[in-house]
Amino acid sequence: MGQIVLICSKESINAMNKFYEKQLLGKNPPGSVFAAKTSGCTITAYQSGKVLFQGNDCDREAGRWQDAGVPAAGKLGNAGKPGISGHTAAGKSKSAAAKGNVPTGIGQMSVIGSDEVGTGDFFGPITVVAAYVKKEHIPILKELGVRDSKDLNDEKIIEIAKSIKDVVPFSLMTLKNDKYNQVQQAGMSQGKMKALLHNQAILKVLEKIAPEKPEAILIDQFVQQSTYFLHLKGQKAIARENVYFSTKAEGIHLAVAAASILARYAFIQYIDKLSDAAGFRIPKGAGSLVDEAAAKLILKKGPDSLSSFVKLHFANTDKAMALVRKKRG
């Protein structure tokens, strides 16, 4: 499990407290201001000003607040990396840090954007999409409502995805649960899985648009750039030219927003397939509802069925098994 620690002002911590209001945990650890839990990260803010992000999505969640704090000395994230790139540091302005040093004016360039969905969900696969948005298509995508998928409900995601899937060249990579569990149990980290999927999706889009080349490739940052390329070591082909990384990349270029929408659309469709296979509606996320659903699945189809539905290493597996034992008395 990765972790990142930021040192933040009291005002920033109060803003976080309000932001995570609906996800606050009932009991705060000693010395803390609040504790909250999203589907892929636990956030604990302390009176000392330190804010701890723990979980598979700690990079992404901490990235929301990168302008509000700096990495705490001596604290490490995944794979022993200090903090996350993009934080305010000596010699770098906040505006440059917020965009991960992407080129000035990238928002109006022709760009391949890449994003993923499903990493923090117990049920369902990881879906990664790379999408190419030419600068002349930016206005029409805005008209179609393309923006950060986190601000859109499932109905709107489906509507927009159907409108743009024939407008922008894209490639979808889906890591299904059986394969996910196989490589995870063999020792592969989720970060490496995502790096491999992003690289494959980007390469496929580059093939589709050849001989045309994008002015930039922008990946919604989930790990430091150096670690990303370390994960890809040994691959036959690696997209390296004009590749940039940034948190909150959906707000930097519509190509990432489009990729996010298409990835979420694919994830929604896959959850529908899992629901049909299960015989009941499969919930998203990693909260108590998925524990109940997994327990129901075990009682209905047996524990061996889980591997094709869920990410087995999540704590939800043990919680579901405990519910099954309780129901069986």
Protein Blocks (a to p, Z undefined) as FASTA:
>chain_A
ZZddddddfklmmmmmmmmmmmccfbdcehiabdcddfkbccdddfkopacdedjklmmm
mmmmmmmpccdehiacehhiahjehiacehiafklmmnoopaehklmmccdddddehjlp
mgdcdddddddddfklmmmmmmnopacfklpcfklmmmmmmmmmmmpgcddddddfklmm
mmmmnopafklmmmmmmmmmmmmmmmmmpcbdcfbdcdddfbdfklmmmmmgoiabdcfe
hpacdehklmmpmklmmmmmmmmmmmmmmmmmmmmmnopacdehjdfklmmmmmmmmmmn
ojklmmmmbcfkbmklmmmmmmmmmmnZZ
